[in-house]
Amino acid sequence: MIKKGLKVKILAGRDKKKEGEVIEIDKSNNRAKVQGVNIVKKHVKTTKEKKGGIVSKESFIHLSNLALVDVKKKTKKTEAKK
């Protein structure tokens, strides 16, 4: 199960084989945002508080295109007792 904060690998798309951390999940649409992956450019209009321009940010990726990366590989070492 993919959750916020876990490390995932991208399986399909232009960012295939890249890895990153999940920063946001949209459960209703089965999508997730991954840090540093699927970067899109968004044109932002100038307001009183913020300066406008072109902003690069992450976009959502479908969960079927993500795979968990084992951070903690659980390996059991069995030794023969003499």
N, CA, C and O atoms as CSV, one atom per row, in Angstrom:
chain,resi,resn,atom,element,x,y,z
A,1,MET,N,N,0.843,-1.174,0.000
A,1,MET,CA,C,0.000,0.000,0.000
A,1,MET,C,C,0.891,1.240,0.000
A,1,MET,O,O,1.820,1.346,0.801
A,2,ILE,N,N,0.610,2.151,-0.879
A,2,ILE,CA,C,1.406,3.366,-1.012
A,2,ILE,C,C,0.829,4.438,-0.097
A,2,ILE,O,O,-0.360,4.749,-0.158
A,3,LYS,N,N,1.694,5.004,0.760
A,3,LYS,CA,C,1.289,6.024,1.706
A,3,LYS,C,C,2.233,7.212,1.608
A,3,LYS,O,O,3.313,7.121,1.024
A,4,LYS,N,N,1.808,8.320,2.186
A,4,LYS,CA,C,2.616,9.530,2.207
A,4,LYS,C,C,3.912,9.274,2.967
A,4,LYS,O,O,3.900,8.686,4.048
A,5,GLY,N,N,5.031,9.719,2.396
A,5,GLY,CA,C,6.321,9.571,3.045
A,5,GLY,C,C,7.117,8.352,2.604
A,5,GLY,O,O,8.302,8.248,2.920
A,6,LEU,N,N,6.489,7.422,1.877
A,6,LEU,CA,C,7.203,6.229,1.425
A,6,LEU,C,C,7.968,6.511,0.140
A,6,LEU,O,O,7.612,7.409,-0.622
A,7,LYS,N,N,9.022,5.735,-0.092
A,7,LYS,CA,C,9.821,5.882,-1.307
A,7,LYS,C,C,9.250,4.958,-2.382
A,7,LYS,O,O,8.990,3.782,-2.128
A,8,VAL,N,N,9.058,5.505,-3.587
A,8,VAL,CA,C,8.486,4.724,-4.686
A,8,VAL,C,C,9.347,4.867,-5.936
A,8,VAL,O,O,10.163,5.781,-6.055
A,9,LYS,N,N,9.137,3.929,-6.868
A,9,LYS,CA,C,9.819,3.936,-8.166
A,9,LYS,C,C,8.758,4.093,-9.239
A,9,LYS,O,O,7.684,3.502,-9.133
A,10,ILE,N,N,9.040,4.880,-10.276
A,10,ILE,CA,C,8.110,5.112,-11.366
A,10,ILE,C,C,8.272,3.995,-12.389
A,10,ILE,O,O,9.387,3.688,-12.810
A,11,LEU,N,N,7.143,3.384,-12.792
A,11,LEU,CA,C,7.179,2.250,-13.715
A,11,LEU,C,C,6.895,2.646,-15.159
A,11,LEU,O,O,7.311,1.938,-16.075
A,12,ALA,N,N,6.194,3.762,-15.388
A,12,ALA,CA,C,5.816,4.133,-16.749
A,12,ALA,C,C,5.830,5.647,-16.900
A,12,ALA,O,O,5.747,6.382,-15.915
A,13,GLY,N,N,5.935,6.104,-18.140
A,13,GLY,CA,C,5.899,7.527,-18.424
A,13,GLY,C,C,7.277,8.086,-18.696
A,13,GLY,O,O,8.255,7.344,-18.793
A,14,ARG,N,N,7.349,9.412,-18.819
A,14,ARG,CA,C,8.614,10.050,-19.173
A,14,ARG,C,C,9.638,10.019,-18.045
A,14,ARG,O,O,10.831,10.208,-18.282
A,15,ASP,N,N,9.176,9.780,-16.815
A,15,ASP,CA,C,10.081,9.698,-15.668
A,15,ASP,C,C,10.330,8.260,-15.229
A,15,ASP,O,O,10.631,8.007,-14.063
A,16,LYS,N,N,10.206,7.327,-16.153
A,16,LYS,CA,C,10.379,5.901,-15.866
A,16,LYS,C,C,11.734,5.636,-15.217
A,16,LYS,O,O,12.743,6.223,-15.607
A,17,LYS,N,N,11.751,4.751,-14.229
A,17,LYS,CA,C,12.931,4.305,-13.484
A,17,LYS,C,C,13.457,5.332,-12.477
A,17,LYS,O,O,14.489,5.093,-11.851
A,18,LYS,N,N,12.774,6.466,-12.307
A,18,LYS,CA,C,13.177,7.437,-11.293
A,18,LYS,C,C,12.555,7.050,-9.964
A,18,LYS,O,O,11.547,6.345,-9.914
A,19,GLU,N,N,13.171,7.521,-8.888
A,19,GLU,CA,C,12.668,7.240,-7.554
A,19,GLU,C,C,12.436,8.547,-6.818
A,19,GLU,O,O,13.106,9.547,-7.075
A,20,GLY,N,N,11.473,8.526,-5.893
A,20,GLY,CA,C,11.190,9.704,-5.096
A,20,GLY,C,C,10.260,9.377,-3.948
A,20,GLY,O,O,9.783,8.251,-3.813
A,21,GLU,N,N,10.011,10.382,-3.122
A,21,GLU,CA,C,9.164,10.217,-1.944
A,21,GLU,C,C,7.771,10.758,-2.229
A,21,GLU,O,O,7.625,11.809,-2.854
A,22,VAL,N,N,6.749,10.045,-1.774
A,22,VAL,CA,C,5.361,10.465,-1.966
A,22,VAL,C,C,5.102,11.653,-1.048
A,22,VAL,O,O,5.338,11.571,0.157
A,23,ILE,N,N,4.610,12.777,-1.623
A,23,ILE,CA,C,4.345,13.970,-0.826
A,23,ILE,C,C,2.853,14.239,-0.645
A,23,ILE,O,O,2.461,14.989,0.250
A,24,GLU,N,N,2.018,13.629,-1.492
A,24,GLU,CA,C,0.576,13.849,-1.380
A,24,GLU,C,C,-0.154,12.708,-2.081
A,24,GLU,O,O,0.333,12.166,-3.073
A,25,ILE,N,N,-1.341,12.343,-1.551
A,25,ILE,CA,C,-2.140,11.276,-2.156
A,25,ILE,C,C,-3.559,11.778,-2.372
A,25,ILE,O,O,-4.129,12.444,-1.507
A,26,ASP,N,N,-4.135,11.453,-3.543
A,26,ASP,CA,C,-5.526,11.759,-3.870
A,26,ASP,C,C,-6.251,10.425,-3.989
A,26,ASP,O,O,-6.260,9.812,-5.057
A,27,LYS,N,N,-6.862,9.970,-2.884
A,27,LYS,CA,C,-7.475,8.638,-2.852
A,27,LYS,C,C,-8.685,8.520,-3.776
A,27,LYS,O,O,-8.930,7.449,-4.331
A,28,SER,N,N,-9.445,9.605,-3.950
A,28,SER,CA,C,-10.653,9.520,-4.782
A,28,SER,C,C,-10.321,9.265,-6.249
A,28,SER,O,O,-11.109,8.643,-6.962
A,29,ASN,N,N,-9.159,9.740,-6.707
A,29,ASN,CA,C,-8.754,9.545,-8.105
A,29,ASN,C,C,-7.614,8.540,-8.258
A,29,ASN,O,O,-7.118,8.345,-9.367
A,30,ASN,N,N,-7.187,7.899,-7.166
A,30,ASN,CA,C,-6.090,6.928,-7.175
A,30,ASN,C,C,-4.809,7.513,-7.764
A,30,ASN,O,O,-4.190,6.912,-8.643
A,31,ARG,N,N,-4.420,8.678,-7.278
A,31,ARG,CA,C,-3.228,9.347,-7.780
A,31,ARG,C,C,-2.348,9.818,-6.630
A,31,ARG,O,O,-2.819,9.993,-5.506
A,32,ALA,N,N,-1.060,10.023,-6.923
A,32,ALA,CA,C,-0.111,10.479,-5.911
A,32,ALA,C,C,0.876,11.456,-6.524
A,32,ALA,O,O,1.183,11.380,-7.714
A,33,LYS,N,N,1.376,12.385,-5.696
A,33,LYS,CA,C,2.444,13.292,-6.106
A,33,LYS,C,C,3.743,12.757,-5.541
A,33,LYS,O,O,3.830,12.409,-4.364
A,34,VAL,N,N,4.757,12.697,-6.402
A,34,VAL,CA,C,6.071,12.207,-5.991
A,34,VAL,C,C,7.068,13.347,-6.134
A,34,VAL,O,O,7.086,14.045,-7.148
A,35,GLN,N,N,7.893,13.529,-5.115
A,35,GLN,CA,C,8.836,14.633,-5.091
A,35,GLN,C,C,9.868,14.519,-6.209
A,35,GLN,O,O,10.557,13.506,-6.330
A,36,GLY,N,N,9.967,15.577,-7.033
A,36,GLY,CA,C,10.956,15.624,-8.100
A,36,GLY,C,C,10.600,14.856,-9.356
A,36,GLY,O,O,11.440,14.710,-10.244
A,37,VAL,N,N,9.362,14.356,-9.453
A,37,VAL,CA,C,8.941,13.551,-10.594
A,37,VAL,C,C,7.683,14.160,-11.206
A,37,VAL,O,O,6.858,14.737,-10.497
A,38,ASN,N,N,7.540,14.030,-12.531
A,38,ASN,CA,C,6.392,14.552,-13.278
A,38,ASN,C,C,6.248,16.062,-13.076
A,38,ASN,O,O,5.183,16.554,-12.705
A,39,ILE,N,N,7.333,16.779,-13.327
A,39,ILE,CA,C,7.358,18.227,-13.172
A,39,ILE,C,C,6.633,18.875,-14.351
A,39,ILE,O,O,6.916,18.571,-15.510
A,40,VAL,N,N,5.691,19.777,-14.037
A,40,VAL,CA,C,4.957,20.518,-15.058
A,40,VAL,C,C,5.156,22.008,-14.810
A,40,VAL,O,O,5.438,22.427,-13.687
A,41,LYS,N,N,5.008,22.795,-15.854
A,41,LYS,CA,C,5.127,24.245,-15.737
A,41,LYS,C,C,3.735,24.852,-15.734
A,41,LYS,O,O,2.913,24.544,-16.597
A,42,LYS,N,N,3.473,25.715,-14.761
A,42,LYS,CA,C,2.166,26.337,-14.610
A,42,LYS,C,C,2.341,27.850,-14.675
A,42,LYS,O,O,3.206,28.413,-14.004
A,43,HIS,N,N,1.519,28.498,-15.485
A,43,HIS,CA,C,1.547,29.948,-15.595
A,43,HIS,C,C,0.670,30.531,-14.500
A,43,HIS,O,O,-0.519,30.224,-14.418
A,44,VAL,N,N,1.267,31.383,-13.650
A,44,VAL,CA,C,0.559,31.952,-12.510
A,44,VAL,C,C,0.378,33.447,-12.741
A,44,VAL,O,O,1.317,34.157,-13.102
A,45,LYS,N,N,-0.850,33.907,-12.525
A,45,LYS,CA,C,-1.175,35.316,-12.707
A,45,LYS,C,C,-0.701,36.121,-11.500
A,45,LYS,O,O,-0.746,35.632,-10.371
A,46,THR,N,N,-0.252,37.337,-11.730
A,46,THR,CA,C,0.216,38.202,-10.656
A,46,THR,C,C,-0.961,38.670,-9.808
A,46,THR,O,O,-2.003,39.058,-10.337
A,47,THR,N,N,-0.786,38.631,-8.485
A,47,THR,CA,C,-1.787,39.145,-7.550
A,47,THR,C,C,-1.105,40.152,-6.629
A,47,THR,O,O,0.090,40.415,-6.761
A,48,LYS,N,N,-1.873,40.712,-5.696
A,48,LYS,CA,C,-1.287,41.676,-4.756
A,48,LYS,C,C,-0.265,41.012,-3.842
A,48,LYS,O,O,0.743,41.617,-3.478
A,49,GLU,N,N,-0.535,39.765,-3.476
A,49,GLU,CA,C,0.353,39.065,-2.552
A,49,GLU,C,C,1.522,38.377,-3.251
A,49,GLU,O,O,2.632,38.370,-2.719
A,50,LYS,N,N,1.298,37.798,-4.430
A,50,LYS,CA,C,2.311,36.985,-5.085
A,50,LYS,C,C,2.675,37.536,-6.458
A,50,LYS,O,O,1.852,38.117,-7.166
A,51,LYS,N,N,3.942,37.330,-6.803
A,51,LYS,CA,C,4.416,37.689,-8.133
A,51,LYS,C,C,4.059,36.555,-9.089
A,51,LYS,O,O,4.164,35.384,-8.724
A,52,GLY,N,N,3.646,36.885,-10.289
A,52,GLY,CA,C,3.278,35.875,-11.278
A,52,GLY,C,C,4.484,35.359,-12.026
A,52,GLY,O,O,5.624,35.710,-11.722
A,53,GLY,N,N,4.217,34.519,-13.007
A,53,GLY,CA,C,5.293,33.961,-13.814
A,53,GLY,C,C,5.053,32.495,-14.074
A,53,GLY,O,O,3.950,31.989,-13.865
A,54,ILE,N,N,6.089,31.814,-14.531
A,54,ILE,CA,C,6.004,30.389,-14.816
A,54,ILE,C,C,6.610,29.631,-13.629
A,54,ILE,O,O,7.770,29.838,-13.274
A,55,VAL,N,N,5.810,28.756,-13.028
A,55,VAL,CA,C,6.225,28.010,-11.851
A,55,VAL,C,C,6.298,26.533,-12.195
A,55,VAL,O,O,5.376,25.993,-12.806
A,56,SER,N,N,7.390,25.871,-11.808
A,56,SER,CA,C,7.524,24.421,-11.996
A,56,SER,C,C,7.092,23.728,-10.716
A,56,SER,O,O,7.524,24.097,-9.624
A,57,LYS,N,N,6.228,22.708,-10.857
A,57,LYS,CA,C,5.792,21.958,-9.688
A,57,LYS,C,C,5.433,20.535,-10.077
A,57,LYS,O,O,5.273,20.221,-11.256
A,58,GLU,N,N,5.309,19.675,-9.063
A,58,GLU,CA,C,4.978,18.280,-9.310
A,58,GLU,C,C,3.505,18.134,-9.647
A,58,GLU,O,O,2.665,18.895,-9.166
A,59,SER,N,N,3.201,17.150,-10.478
A,59,SER,CA,C,1.817,16.832,-10.815
A,59,SER,C,C,1.534,15.403,-10.370
A,59,SER,O,O,2.452,14.653,-10.037
A,60,PHE,N,N,0.252,15.032,-10.367
A,60,PHE,CA,C,-0.146,13.711,-9.897
A,60,PHE,C,C,0.192,12.621,-10.910
A,60,PHE,O,O,0.208,12.854,-12.119
A,61,ILE,N,N,0.466,11.406,-10.380
A,61,ILE,CA,C,0.734,10.210,-11.176
A,61,ILE,C,C,-0.215,9.128,-10.685
A,61,ILE,O,O,-0.477,9.032,-9.486
A,62,HIS,N,N,-0.732,8.318,-11.594
A,62,HIS,CA,C,-1.642,7.243,-11.204
A,62,HIS,C,C,-0.892,6.195,-10.389
A,62,HIS,O,O,0.267,5.888,-10.671
A,63,LEU,N,N,-1.566,5.648,-9.375
A,63,LEU,CA,C,-0.927,4.689,-8.467
A,63,LEU,C,C,-0.457,3.416,-9.169
A,63,LEU,O,O,0.471,2.757,-8.701
A,64,SER,N,N,-1.093,3.066,-10.293
A,64,SER,CA,C,-0.690,1.857,-11.014
A,64,SER,C,C,0.683,2.007,-11.656
A,64,SER,O,O,1.304,1.011,-12.027
A,65,ASN,N,N,1.164,3.238,-11.792
A,65,ASN,CA,C,2.478,3.483,-12.383
A,65,ASN,C,C,3.573,3.623,-11.329
A,65,ASN,O,O,4.693,4.020,-11.650
A,66,LEU,N,N,3.256,3.297,-10.059
A,66,LEU,CA,C,4.209,3.402,-8.972
A,66,LEU,C,C,4.447,2.038,-8.335
A,66,LEU,O,O,3.544,1.203,-8.283
A,67,ALA,N,N,5.662,1.820,-7.853
A,67,ALA,CA,C,5.988,0.599,-7.119
A,67,ALA,C,C,6.803,0.986,-5.895
A,67,ALA,O,O,7.667,1.860,-5.968
A,68,LEU,N,N,6.528,0.337,-4.776
A,68,LEU,CA,C,7.262,0.611,-3.546
A,68,LEU,C,C,8.707,0.157,-3.674
A,68,LEU,O,O,8.997,-0.868,-4.291
A,69,VAL,N,N,9.608,0.932,-3.085
A,69,VAL,CA,C,11.014,0.564,-3.026
A,69,VAL,C,C,11.277,0.118,-1.599
A,69,VAL,O,O,10.955,0.835,-0.651
A,70,ASP,N,N,11.865,-1.073,-1.442
A,70,ASP,CA,C,12.141,-1.597,-0.106
A,70,ASP,C,C,13.291,-0.827,0.513
A,70,ASP,O,O,14.450,-1.008,0.138
A,71,VAL,N,N,12.958,0.037,1.469
A,71,VAL,CA,C,13.999,0.792,2.166
A,71,VAL,C,C,14.698,-0.119,3.162
A,71,VAL,O,O,15.926,-0.138,3.255
A,72,LYS,N,N,13.905,-0.866,3.897
A,72,LYS,CA,C,14.455,-1.812,4.862
A,72,LYS,C,C,14.273,-3.208,4.301
A,72,LYS,O,O,13.180,-3.771,4.363
A,73,LYS,N,N,15.334,-3.763,3.758
A,73,LYS,CA,C,15.244,-5.116,3.213
A,73,LYS,C,C,15.313,-6.097,4.366
A,73,LYS,O,O,16.304,-6.168,5.093
A,74,LYS,N,N,14.251,-6.838,4.510
A,74,LYS,CA,C,14.175,-7.786,5.616
A,74,LYS,C,C,14.771,-9.121,5.165
A,74,LYS,O,O,14.140,-9.887,4.436
A,75,THR,N,N,15.974,-9.375,5.605
A,75,THR,CA,C,16.618,-10.650,5.273
A,75,THR,C,C,16.934,-11.369,6.565
A,75,THR,O,O,17.513,-10.794,7.487
A,76,LYS,N,N,16.555,-12.605,6.621
A,76,LYS,CA,C,16.827,-13.412,7.805
A,76,LYS,C,C,18.086,-14.240,7.542
A,76,LYS,O,O,18.202,-14.944,6.539
A,77,LYS,N,N,18.997,-14.125,8.463
A,77,LYS,CA,C,20.219,-14.918,8.352
A,77,LYS,C,C,20.050,-16.137,9.241
A,77,LYS,O,O,19.879,-16.023,10.454
A,78,THR,N,N,20.098,-17.273,8.633
A,78,THR,CA,C,19.995,-18.511,9.405
A,78,THR,C,C,21.337,-19.191,9.424
A,78,THR,O,O,21.933,-19.456,8.379
A,79,GLU,N,N,21.799,-19.466,10.593
A,79,GLU,CA,C,23.078,-20.130,10.743
A,79,GLU,C,C,22.860,-21.494,11.382
A,79,GLU,O,O,22.020,-21.651,12.268
A,80,ALA,N,N,23.605,-22.449,10.932
A,80,ALA,CA,C,23.522,-23.782,11.488
A,80,ALA,C,C,24.185,-23.809,12.853
A,80,ALA,O,O,25.343,-23.418,13.000
A,81,LYS,N,N,23.441,-24.273,13.853
A,81,LYS,CA,C,23.991,-24.362,15.201
A,81,LYS,C,C,24.730,-25.681,15.378
A,81,LYS,O,O,24.227,-26.736,14.989
A,82,LYS,N,N,25.914,-25.624,15.959
A,82,LYS,CA,C,26.722,-26.830,16.138
A,82,LYS,C,C,26.643,-27.325,17.545
A,82,LYS,O,O,27.263,-28.335,17.880
